[in-house]
Amino acid sequence: MDPLRSYLGRLLLEEITPVVMVLTTPLAEAACKKSGLSFVDMLSPFSLFKKIDVPVRTASEVPYRLQMFKIRMVYASDVRKEDYEVADEKIKPVVSEADEKALPDLLSGPPQLEDVLGKPEAELCPLWIKKFNRELMRTLSFSEHETFDHPVACLLVVSSMDKEPISKFVDLFNTNQLPSLLNEGIMDPQILKHYLVLHDQQEGPQDIAVNVLAEMRSTLGSNDCKLLCINSSTEADGSNADNSWLPYKALGLNNHEGTCFLSMDDLNEVLQHLVYIMCVPFPLRFAGGTNAKEGKLCCSVIFLALDHYSSVLPLLIKDFMQDFASNHIIPYMEQKIRVLNQQVATTRKGFRNQIKNLWYTFTSIESQIRVLGDFAFMLRDYELALSNYRLLATDYKLDKAWKRFAGVQEMSGLCYSMLDQSRKDAEYCMENAFSTYLRIGSSGQRSATRCGLWWAEMLKTRGQYREASSVYFRISNEEPSLHSAVLLEQAASCYLLSSPPMLRKYGFHLILAGNSYYMSDQKKHAVRTYRNALFVYKQNPWSYINDHVHFNVGRWYGVLGILDVAIKHLLEVIACSHQSLSTQNMFLNDFFHYVQSMGKKFDVHKLQLPVFNMSSLRVVHEDHRTYASDADVDVSESTWQELEEELIPSSSVVRTNWLDTQPKSSLRKFKDSSVCVAGEAVKVNVELKNPLQIPVDVSGISLICQLSTNLDALSSDVSGLTLDGGKDQVNIEPSVSIFETNADNFIVSQLDIILRGGESKRVQLDVTPKVEGVLKLVGIRWTLSNSVVGYQYFEFDAQKKNKKGKKGRRRPFNNNLVVIKGLPKLSGSIEHMPTKAFAGDLQLLKLNLRNHSEFAVKGIKMKISNPRFLIPGDSSDIGLEFSHCLKKQKQSVVSSKSMKENFKGLLFVFPQDIEIQAGATLSWPIWFHAATPGNVSLYISLYYEMENSSDIKYRTLRMHYSVEVLPSLDISFAISMSSSRLQEYIVRMDVVNKTPSESFVLHQLSCVGSKWAISALTSCSSISSVETVSANQAVSCFFKIKDFEADSCKEAGSGSYRSDIALHPGTSGDVFDVARAPLADFHFQERYRQGKLAKGPCSLLDFVLISKAAGNSSKPSPDLQLLSHHTCHCSARNQSPVWWLMEGPRTITHDFSKSCCEVSIQLVIHNSAEHRSSVRVATFDAMPEKSQTVHPHDSTSVQGGWYDVSLENDIKTISSAKSTHHEKQYSKSISPYVWCSLSSAQIDLQPDSCSRVPLKVCIFAPGTYNFSNYELQWKVHPSKRAQVNEDVNGPSGGGPGHPFYVTVLQSV
Amino acid sequence: MASTACFVIVSKNDIPIYEAEVGSAPKKEDLSYHHQFILHAALDVVQDLAWTTNAMFLKSVDRFNDLVVSVYVSMTHTRFMLLHDSRSEDGIKSFFQEVHELYIKIFLNPLYLPGSRIASSHFDTKVRALARKYL
């Protein structure tokens, strides 16, 4: 393999080359200084021979030809090992120079993936990095364990102006002045010597020099003496000299290879010619610019000039160097190789070096082998070199001279690599060398680095980039931060070059490199590396990585003074919710610091602080629908629509035919776009969240809007606007500044808030259009901490929304609103609407409607969703004092009827003559009754019409209230039928106070309807003890009720009975009228509701209990809290559908001496079932055992019909068909009385009707008789239809007669 | 128990869906980004390695100084990655296997969207308990 083809080969050819030690006299040096160069610098450009084409024969007999050859010219004073610190200082400028060039790059955008992947290797690993690598290796020059830096030859230079030049030559090579390495015996002082006389033509004629040369040749040998004439230019004076060398310096000639734009070959050409112009008197040399670009231009000019002027001096130097290399150095090396080879062969063959060498001098056999190997290596006889190195390796290993061993291993690795034989061996050697260097500690560290660099180059040559990068990474650990940074960067680029490219590794190593750069104060490099890594971490969900990269890039840009880019990067991290408080603080502080350094406010699109939750965005605009408060908007539209069905004119939803899906609306011309009214605020609700734990000051939150007054033009393409408007917005992202508020057309509200850490707030932003047109809501803007203006545009993706189709019911969000002419608007509220109330609470409230506009409104209608809770009152109620107006009055009020008509079907029409004038307020009474416990939503929709006709004929005002109703009194009734009297009932009322602290005063209990009369039980006429029900207390009261309409009760007389009973003493005349407007209406509603829940088939009556909140004694209660509890559809317990009662006189006086007594009694049978029923009554004469309830012990002992009657029979409840109180009677006794009219009867009873069966009894002796000797069978016929079906029979039953005691006395 | 152990579950889209510092060393903020970097970079290695073997447990795939990255790849190419400085390979294997079971349970949850972040506190507690047990 041609070593020149690989970078490693070229590197080796240039770095491991013979060293020529240069010794000059001060005068010779001064002659060179005239042109601004040292002697070495002058010769160096000519020390590289591209095509030297010299035949070489080393140990083997076969000669080969060397093509490229280089010699290193080094001053004797430099032939020494440098301190690491000093050497490292030399490297620093290499890095920092490169960062000057990096600056313009930093201003451009960061590279993207495609850019980076497409880059050639040379660009990834720029020239300065290669230079850095070389410099790093050179810090190891003249190390003691290697010999390839040992001088091969010595060039002694004397000026022709020197006195006694011959003795000067001798003095120069005085051992005292030679480098210590030579004196200490590490290097061989017996080297090739070459003598040169330098003649400055300005100093005198060339003859002097020629004489000197002749003298030298005679004394020092003819071959080794040369003459070089310089400074042929007559014009070259001191002042111009510096200028003329500027291009030379700018090209970086001091460093042998130069800047990026010239290849090695070009450079040498250029250099040679540049040297030429400094030597010739030619004005062109002033054309040389001071920078590289002009220098190149200059060069091309010089090439032209070359045609006209013979290049005297460069050719002279070139010839001299060529001669020196090919005729002296190479033959000398050949010869030395042969000698050493001979020597080694004999020594090694004779005996194995048994003396352990602690100190290797040049005379020791190991050093000689090493020199042999290195010389062979330099002359590219790698086989020979390798065999010697291997020989050495075993020796050094035995000697445990690890550093030397490692050095030899390193060289053998390189040999293997150059021979391209065994990759495995090469790798093994390098690995071995590397680890051995590391093992020996700090002294081997840099050597390890150099070894690593070779190794990595070797791997790169073979395309093993991954391995190379890990080598770079390993050596980076051994180096100070600056070096490690450059090495890490190389590791990163290797990852990128590996196949497939390992981008994440690339990014990571760049970040590591950046950190190292930053630590060694190379900020521009740090930024550059981070920036190059950015694309790897673009859109990265790894939060910490993202924050670290952006924060550091931002911060460093800030330090460099590139503030806009700094802020751009810092913006990425300020919304870091996952970081700790201190980190968030740090991020934010840095951000604001740079923002303030900018010195101006600036706009940031999509600023992440605070976060606007765009999905929470709601636009509230009022067209014909207006809302009383903002909370009402959240009620779903369907709820309102349902409520307003009868309210709004049906014309607006009429469809011409059933195929026409679009309802014909008066707003048709605006198509689908929303409508808002000029002068009325369009509200936008949006939620914003502070993701940080730090409070954030957000000020001036406002909407960005556009209003175009050209309605006609826009209304046609409103839909077009909505469709593409959103997309354009996203793509173009116009600066926020173009949307400056136009105060003439609309006003936007400004909102300032401070968001605490982690807080979310919902804000409402307003825009009030002032003129007609099309209002476009564009976005939101806000100012963060008075320094950064953030803005965000609303994004509307109409197509996406359509595709989803999930949120069908949701009002589509449209950012275009058609502004129409100003309309009247009512605002309304219910005054003192309670948010909490006890169940049963009854209040008179006021509905206030205010007209803000200049026009009157009329035709007001109202619909209430839940009439159980709210019922509009009468206009007359307004002036009345609450609770007084409910009191019973003499005259019957008819208005309740009219009210019911008005309020039919939940719709309430205000009187036609009511108009609300401009600026006027209408108050209307409205009754509130907390019907049931629980959370109740009340919806009220108010409809009104405008006087001035416009697009919108009517509007609705929507109000929504939610009331929490707490349980208060729990009331239940138990009704039992009185057994003694038909149509009389005993009522037990159980009142439980369920509140924890309130107590209530029971005021009044009313039966609804005129049919019923209620009275206290006579036994407990005073119930004052139960007037107050305290918290958690339960009270039971007993009442008696009577059915007025029942025939049997007629005689009771209605005067003394009433349907109300005052429970509170002293208030008997102060009862409330449950038959009047609000109570009756609410009762009607309750009855309707509770009727749905009632289970039983038959219901008797409804009760209304009115109570008052007792209130605390401390708190005077001017507005009395009144509670009304309605219990409807109460019915008696255990009631059979048919019941009966015997009626007749209880005491009869009769003269039994004349005749037997005939008693007429009636059996009253009542059918309370809903269906017709048939009843059969049968009387028995001879079988008294069935129902006689007399005690057996006095049956015969007492004369006549006297019996002891126990009292309990009287209060015995109605016997059911099942009752089993049969007692064994004396069976064969004769009945004391005889039924005398009929023995059996069959009656058909209509539903809810009474029938009377007349009965007669004949008694023969005075006494008390129980006329219960009869039996009753009944059967209900469910309905006609059911009757047909034989299987289904209605309930049936029967029973013995109830006891009916009649006392018959003997008349006197 | 390992002094440093950073456990991450990476979805097949290379998004970390669960992260936990389970080491006994006190948590330092500047280390968490460091760990993320190492684990993120190790994905490059996993990417190659995962297709070369049938085993789910890939053992240690990458190292950064004295920190080792061990990886376990599930069938859906969800990667369980552990950055650790301990040496017990068996423990790590058991840890991965049990976490895999937990992960499958999460996966079976019909409300869990595959590839989304695992927010279950139960899962977190269990993983930490497993880390105490095995690492």
Interface residues (C-beta under 8 A of the other chain):
Chain A: N477 Y495 M502 L503 R504 K505 G507 F508 H509 I511 N540 P541 W542 S543 Y544 I545 D547 H548 Q579 S580 S582 T583
Chain B: D14 I15 P16 E29 S32 Y33 Q36 F37 I38 H40 A41 A42 L43 D44 V45 N65
